[in-house]
Amino acid sequence: MVLWALVGLAAAVYASVGHGGASAYLAILSLYGVAPAEMSTGALVLNILVAGVALATYARAGHLSGRLTWPFIVTSVPGAYLGGLLHVSPRAYDLLLGVALLAAAVRLWWTPAERPSMPLAWGIALPVGAGIGLLSGIVGVGGGIFLSPLMILAGWAGAKQTAATSAAFIVVNSIAGLAGRASRGALVVGHLAPLVAVAFLGGLIGARLGAFRLLPLHLRRVLAVLLLFVAIKTFATWLGAI
């Protein structure tokens, strides 16, 4: 029941900002001692579900912009597929996972101020999408935790448009990452199927709050503290393996 509650809360909080919650699922599952292969596959499956709900909700609210979304997706999809194909050592995985969790904690705790809109250059978006896609495919996240702060800080979009673009980015990258894992026979769902319904409900609630209202800041910061704790734990494991 505690696991279900944590997954549902993570889905709600992440969907409110257009994310799928893979970094939170990875953190939660690591606390329960789930194997890395099962963690990354399960996180991507839940990611697609929750980010898909967020994408539909934000698009229906009129926040999705193709002009902002396509430049990142063009190169992120092959990058995520390649990342899913790669097999990394447990030590390298711990390092990359720790970086992803730390980035997620910072993103949830700190909400950067919006700046006036600046035009998005394809020459920047293409390599950014490729790099984030590759890292996402390796670790088992959708990449929104890296993309959304960059979009706001660069002045490419406001919070609502950024959330919609991140949701689309996460969905396609998670699918590409799963495809890469399937190609090398590394899809391991295990016993995580019951979490799908919980994540869907949490994502639906969070997406509606984010698209039409605002999720309370303190809920996001509670989750940020949890992610920071697991990030420190993951870095400690990585250092111990050196």
Protein Blocks (a to p, Z undefined) as FASTA:
>chain_A
ZZmmmmmmmmmmmmmnopahlmmmmmmmmmnopafklmmmmmmmmmmmmmmmmmmmmmmn
opacfklmmmmmmmmmmmmmmmmmpccdfklmmmmmmmmmmmmmmmmmpccddddddddd
fklmmmmmmmmmmmmmmnopahlmmmmmmmmmnopacfklmmmmmmmmmmmmmmmmmmmm
mmnopacfkjmlmmmmmmmmmmmmmmmmmmmmccdfklmmmmmmmmmmmmmmmmmmmmmm
ZZ
